[in-house]
Amino acid sequence: MNIGRPEEMLRVVGTAPGGNAGRFLKDDEAGRGRQPVLDDYETAVSQHGIRAIPTVVAPDGRRVIGAVPLSEHQRVLGV
């Protein structure tokens, strides 16, 4: 799925509990939400050295980088 394409995100919004496709389209067209995402990315890079998406940081600092099986997340998080 390309989350950069509004038509693909509409499918997700439409199936999410409380999802509002009309509001999503309106907000997307107005550019709302873009800056907070860019700010979060900049913080991840500058403060935490994260260079890949997705990256999950465990409480002990270990990282799971990239699209990996759920079992790898469970192993690192001790679940």
C-alpha positions as CSV (number, residue, x, y, z in Angstrom):
1,M,0.0,0.0,0.0
2,N,1.3,3.5,-0.9
3,I,0.1,5.7,2.0
4,G,1.1,8.7,0.0
5,R,-1.9,8.1,-2.3
6,P,-5.1,9.5,-0.8
7,E,-7.3,6.9,-2.6
8,E,-5.4,4.1,-0.9
9,M,-5.6,5.7,2.5
10,L,-9.4,6.1,2.0
11,R,-9.7,2.4,2.1
12,V,-8.0,2.3,5.4
13,V,-9.9,5.3,6.8
14,G,-13.2,3.7,5.6
15,T,-12.5,0.5,7.6
16,A,-11.1,2.1,10.7
17,P,-13.5,2.4,13.7
18,G,-14.6,6.1,13.8
19,G,-13.0,6.7,10.4
20,N,-14.4,9.7,8.5
21,A,-13.5,9.6,4.8
22,G,-15.0,13.1,4.1
23,R,-12.9,14.7,6.8
24,F,-9.8,12.8,5.7
25,L,-10.2,14.1,2.2
26,K,-10.8,17.6,3.4
27,D,-7.8,17.6,5.7
28,D,-5.6,15.9,3.1
29,E,-6.4,18.6,0.5
30,A,-5.7,21.3,3.0
31,G,-2.4,19.8,4.0
32,R,-3.4,19.3,7.6
33,G,-1.4,16.7,9.4
34,R,1.6,16.9,7.0
35,Q,3.7,19.2,9.2
36,P,3.3,17.2,12.4
37,V,4.5,14.1,10.6
38,L,7.5,15.9,9.1
39,D,8.3,17.3,12.6
40,D,8.1,13.8,14.1
41,Y,10.4,12.5,11.4
42,E,12.9,15.3,12.0
43,T,12.9,14.6,15.7
44,A,13.5,10.9,15.1
45,V,16.5,11.6,12.9
46,S,18.1,14.4,14.9
47,Q,17.5,13.1,18.4
48,H,17.4,9.4,18.0
49,G,19.5,8.7,14.8
50,I,16.7,6.9,13.1
51,R,17.3,6.7,9.4
52,A,14.8,3.9,8.3
53,I,11.1,3.6,8.4
54,P,9.7,1.6,10.0
55,T,12.0,1.6,13.1
56,V,10.6,0.4,16.5
57,V,12.7,1.3,19.5
58,A,12.3,-1.1,22.5
59,P,12.4,0.3,26.1
60,D,15.9,-1.1,26.5
61,G,17.0,0.8,23.3
62,R,17.2,-2.2,21.0
63,R,15.7,-1.5,17.6
64,V,13.7,-3.4,15.0
65,I,14.4,-1.9,11.7
66,G,12.4,-2.5,8.5
67,A,9.5,-4.7,7.6
68,V,10.2,-7.8,9.7
69,P,8.0,-10.7,10.9
70,L,5.9,-10.1,14.0
71,S,8.0,-12.8,15.8
72,E,11.0,-10.4,15.6
73,H,9.0,-7.6,17.3
74,Q,7.9,-10.1,19.9
75,R,11.4,-11.3,20.5
76,V,12.9,-7.8,21.0
77,L,10.0,-6.6,23.1
78,G,9.9,-9.8,25.2
79,V,6.2,-10.5,24.4
